[in-house]
Amino acid sequence: MIRNHLVVFISLVVLGTATPIARTQIAHEHTKAPASTELKLTIDGKSTAVTVADLAAMPQKTVTVHNEHTKTEETYAGVALDDLLAKYGFAVEQATHRKMLHTYVTAEGTDKYWVLYSLTEVERSENTAEVVIAITMNGKALGEDGQLKLVATGDKKPQRWVRNLTAISLVTVQ
């Protein structure tokens, strides 16, 4: 990681734009994005704003996962992603089963970090893993991870977890 920052710093020096502030902004850009209090949920082009209070009022799912980055067990509580999708327009039933096989979900944080899931990876009728929009970790607010965090129990590493979650989009490919 130091090597990557060094390359960026050297590149900036060569271009004549390096300052300690610029270097710091590049190195910490991921952590400086403000937390969002609202989730933009888009299902096949139709957007809805979902608040943290809306999510807290829904049935809660608790999952315990091993975070490979911190080497600790973490317990998250929040809404199962498939429950949220069903409530706002994508219910899994016989009529949508085939469509589900051609559908993907993206999730994005305030820092523009985004990930992609096949819908069959997040739908419990098709997969044993859980994908949760977490509101709490270990019974407390998420802290530095913002108001909302996407957590997946099926991933060995938290590479597709999204902290400071701001948007989820469901797209069907024809």
Residue pairs with C-beta under 8 A, 6 or more apart in sequence:
5 23
5 26
5 27
8 23
8 26
9 18
9 23
12 18
12 22
12 23
12 26
25 32
29 111
30 111
30 113
31 111
31 144
32 111
33 109
33 110
33 111
33 164
34 110
34 164
35 110
35 146
35 147
35 164
36 110
36 146
36 147
36 148
36 164
36 165
36 166
37 51
37 52
37 147
38 49
38 50
38 51
38 52
38 166
39 49
39 50
39 51
39 52
39 55
39 133
39 148
39 165
39 166
39 167
39 168
40 47
40 48
40 49
40 50
40 166
40 167
40 168
41 47
41 48
41 49
41 50
41 84
41 88
41 167
41 168
41 169
42 48
42 167
42 168
42 169
42 170
43 85
43 88
43 89
43 90
43 169
43 170
44 89
44 90
44 170
44 171
44 172
46 89
48 88
50 84
50 88
52 135
52 147
52 148
55 78
55 79
55 84
55 133
55 135
55 148
56 135
58 79
58 83
58 84
58 87
59 79
59 83
60 77
60 78
60 79
60 135
61 77
61 78
61 79
61 80
61 83
61 130
61 132
62 75
62 76
62 77
63 75
63 76
63 130
63 132
63 151
63 153
64 73
64 74
64 75
64 76
65 73
65 74
65 76
65 151
65 153
65 158
66 72
66 73
66 74
67 73
67 74
67 158
68 156
68 157
68 158
69 157
69 158
74 137
74 138
75 137
75 138
75 139
76 132
76 134
76 136
76 137
76 149
76 151
77 132
77 134
77 135
77 136
77 139
78 132
78 133
78 134
78 135
78 136
78 148
78 149
78 151
79 132
79 133
79 135
80 124
80 130
80 131
80 132
81 105
81 122
81 131
81 132
81 133
81 150
81 168
82 92
82 122
82 123
82 124
82 125
82 131
84 133
84 168
85 105
85 122
85 170
86 92
90 96
90 103
90 119
90 170
92 100
92 123
92 125
99 172
100 119
100 120
100 123
100 126
101 119
101 120
102 172
102 173
102 174
103 118
103 119
103 170
103 171
103 172
103 173
104 116
104 117
104 118
104 119
104 170
104 171
104 173
105 116
105 117
105 118
105 119
105 122
105 168
105 169
105 170
105 171
106 114
106 115
106 116
106 117
106 167
106 168
106 169
106 171
107 114
107 115
107 117
107 150
107 162
107 165
107 167
107 168
108 114
108 162
108 165
108 166
108 167
108 168
109 146
109 162
109 163
109 164
109 165
109 166
110 146
110 164
110 166
111 164
113 162
114 162
115 150
115 159
115 160
115 161
115 162
116 160
117 131
117 152
117 160
119 126
119 170
120 126
120 127
121 127
121 129
121 131
121 152
121 154
122 129
122 131
122 152
124 130
127 154
128 154
129 152
129 153
129 154
129 155
130 152
130 153
130 154
131 150
131 151
131 152
131 153
131 154
132 150
132 151
132 152
132 153
133 148
133 149
133 150
133 165
133 168
134 142
134 148
134 149
134 150
134 151
135 142
135 147
135 148
136 142
137 143
137 145
137 149
142 148
142 149
142 163
144 163
145 163
145 164
146 163
146 164
146 165
147 164
147 165
148 164
148 165
148 166
149 161
149 162
149 163
149 164
149 165
150 160
150 161
150 162
150 165
150 168
151 158
151 161
152 160
152 161
155 161
